[in-house]
């Protein structure tokens, strides 16, 4: 989706992808800061959530021509609009996010929970169907062109070996790969760390009773830890803005050390991942 705008800028698709992703990243960061400011009820500190996002170990993908930043540039404003009771705008933005990634399904479900949890006006409930429309249209198009309704999932299984298994089977498979002693073992070790972080985030949201955000994060975490093996878990966390908002909330309450501690852990990993990614690009 990011590269669809390529002809508007330059014939260099790689450069265009990076430009579009970077612009979308700026929009997402500003929206995240505003959402966090709303959470802090007037206490300035939204920048902390933005810093937490940019220091996440896989943040290089926000500017590398992938679709994470474009999704966030639509999804976070959608959530912000929902929190402010602007449901038509929230639904329209979420529909745009659903055009970018299948993750829009989890966003659409979370918006339904947020609507009823916040006591949204019943007359606007119909707007909640809009974010599901791109997903249904995409599946219908695939069905009409020789596939079926679940072609996307089949492609994931064929190309990446992703299929749902019991969580202990996925853990065992990833654990075994992480102990091989080969170079790829480090990647699987990071996947294990990412999965542990994901489980912790889900439990924290459950403890705080943040139901709509739990739906958004929890469903994604469930799918990731039930795949044949852990794959791109730390990268998926980039889309979990509720986690970065919580980092801002904790550190804004006089606990500056929380953000410092977060940065001391994530910043070196972010630099390592960025260098690794750039080396892979050059090697390719």
ABEGO torsion letter per residue (X at the ends): XAAAAAAAABABAAAAAAAAAAAAAAAAAAAAAAAAAAAAGGBBGAAAAAAAAAABAAAAAAAAGBAAAAAAAAAAAAAAAAAAGBAAAAAAAAAAAAAABAAAAAAAAAAAAAAAAAGBBAAAAAAAAAAAAAAAAAAAAAAAAGBBAAAAAAAAAAAAGBBBBBAAAAAAAAAAAAAAGBAAAAAAAAAAAAAAAAAAAAAAAAAAGBAAAAAAAAAAAAAAAABABBBGAAAAAAABAAAAAAAAAAAAAGBAAAAAAAAAAAAAAAAAAAAAAAAAAAAX
